[in-house]
Amino acid sequence: MAGKLGRAIVLGGSISGILAARVLSESYERVTIFDRDVLPTDAVNRRGAPHGAHTHALLARGRQVLEELFPGFTADAPAGQCPPPV
């Protein structure tokens, strides 16, 4: 590809929305994420993500992909917020 495309829009700021935006950033000059909630700066549950209170696990390959897309992801994750790989 000679250059990046114009703009992309992602609806939802969940982990899947953030991952989609990161991947789109390789092909688009500008990627905007729209979410109906104000995204918190702390690790708290959001009204728009009722499943956030459920137990989550991160498989080893998932952590590897997150590290590839966001170098330092594991080290930068708040203590206790990045579970050990399963």
Secondary structure, DSSP 8 states (H G I E B T S, - for coil): --S-EEEEEEE--SHHHHHHHHHHTTTEEEEEEE-SS---SSS---TT-GGGGS---B-HHHHHHHHHHSTTHHHHS-TTTS--B-
